[in-house]
Amino acid sequence: MNTLQKSFIIIISLITSILFGQIIHEVRAGNFYYSPSDISIDTGDTVKWINDFGFHDVEFTSGPELYSLPACQGPCDIGEITFDTPGTYEYICSIGSHAANGMVGTISVNQPVNPTSSVQIIHNSASPTVDIYVDGALAVEDFEYRTATPILELPTSFTVGIAPAGGDVIAEFPFELAEGGEYVVIATGILGDETTPFDLAAAGTSYETSSDDVVGLKIYHGSTDAPAVDILADANDGSILVSDLAYSEFTENLEVPAADYNLGVAPTGADAIAAFIAPLSGLGGGTAVAFASGFLAPAEDQPAFGLFAALADGTVLELPALEQDCAGVWDGDSELDDCGVCNGGNADQDECGVCFGDGPTFECTDGTIVCGISECDTNISISFGTLTAAGDATGDGDWTYALEVLYSSTEPIAGFQFTMTGPELVGIEGGAASDVFGEQVQWSDLGIVIALSLTVDSIP
């Protein structure tokens, strides 16, 4: 058998002619007999009538086609006929009373059953969509990445041609498969890549299971940039289903209980770096081919790593990826608290809500230690003092006035903002705010006054 490792995809509904060596069957004719009188042959076979003695012919009286061979005086060859149409043919010797005396015959022509193999094809090469030719004829158009055929009954001998979709055939591969064999064939690699070139990986498999409570499983490593891996039956407990599976390798035929799994993918001998839900509980008695696909470190135009499963009917399932929680459990529910501690419950926050803090450190003027000034027993008030005429600053009769703004606070003031409504504000100057904040005291003609300390200084 060709290893199939230099071929591509054999697809659905192949119509292939397989030529067999032509078989010639001899029938002897003589004194009121044909021998053998009843024969069974296959389409494409030939029957030759040989007259040992006497004067005889061959005249067909029923069948899909009615033939006639002229009589000759034996010993002679009456003639031969090749039968291409299946069915039952009856014939006689039409000379005199020969037929009445038993010189009749029957030929049963059977349609031979061509030997076949069961094959499922999976497209796992991240190369362009392709067209598949079989024995020179277009068999499948636009066969896409990460799709599969159902299980096909294919002839054991054929030639596959590969072409970019809509393009010319760029390679042809002859195949000889074992009659009755069961195979999975996976297109893999990267077209034009020297390290992991396009190739075809194939393996014998089984599409039957020993019971209805198990699932037949075949696993293929098809991620070109991934190392050899262990496949874990449970990503969390580390139980190994398959060990040290390298790129382009298949596992043996496996049977696992029909259940749902958190499959783990781990570099050989290490912990899982990815995990996937494999919902096999509803597939009891069925089979699936699981295959790693894509790139661990994809470029912008490359597909990311994933795990897929091809079912016998050609359906391809993308297995859902699992996330690892902060405790390292795949599909777990542990969470980081506000301090970045896994399952910490914010126990590392002090009473001020500061992670890993020292607790209250701010001292109010009354000596109380609190988390911040907002917790001090603060009493702040603003009032207005003397209003003094400043004169006609503009000379148009509009007088300006200076108004004292008074304050009282139990805590130092590092900034303030207030708004005056009514009189028009034309400026501010002097006072404790100017002494401490300087140019950081600002105002606007909207009556807004604002000040902010950019240092540790404050108004006492």
FENJO-V999559 format. One line per field, one symbol per residue. phi: phi as a letter, one per 20 degrees, with the letter a starting at -180 (. if undefined). psi: psi as a letter, one per 40 degrees, with the letter a starting at -180 (. if undefined). Layout:
# FENJO-V999559
phi->???
psi->???
This chain:
# FENJO-V999559
phi->.ffmecccddciledcededffddddcedafmbdcfeccccdgnecddddefandbcccedbpgcddbdffbeffaefqbcedddfqdddbceeeldfffenecbccdddefeffccecddcecefefgcdddclndfdcdlfegmcbeffdedfecacdddbggndefdacceccdffmfcccccfbncfneefcfgbcdcbfbcdccfbedccfccdcecefdeffcedefcfeemfeebdleegmddeffdccgfbecdfddcggndefdbbbedeefedgndcbdebfbncfcffgddfffadcceefenfddefffddeffenefmedfcfefemdflfmlfeeffenefleenfcedffenfecfagfefeeccbcbddfddfdoefdmdneedcdcfddcbbecgddrbbbcedofeedrcamnffffeelfeecbbfenecbbbeecefbef
psi->hheeefibhhiifhhhhhhihhhhhhhiiagfihhidhihiiieiihhhhhdiahiahhheiidihihhiiihihihdaihhhehiahhiiihehbfdddeegiihhhhihihihiihhhhhhfhfiiiiihihfeihdhhfhihfiiiihihiiehihhihiiheaiheiihiihihheihihhhhiahhehddgihihhiiiahfiidieeihhhhhhhehdeiiiihhhdhddeehhdhifhiheiiiihihiigihighihhiheaiheiiihggedefheaiihhhhiahdgiideiiiiihihhideehhhhhhiiihaeeehhfieiihaeeehhfdffeehaeeehhfieahehhideehhidideeighhhihihbhhhheigdeeeehiiihhhhiihieiiheiihihhicihheiiiaidddddebeehiiieeehhiihheaeiih.
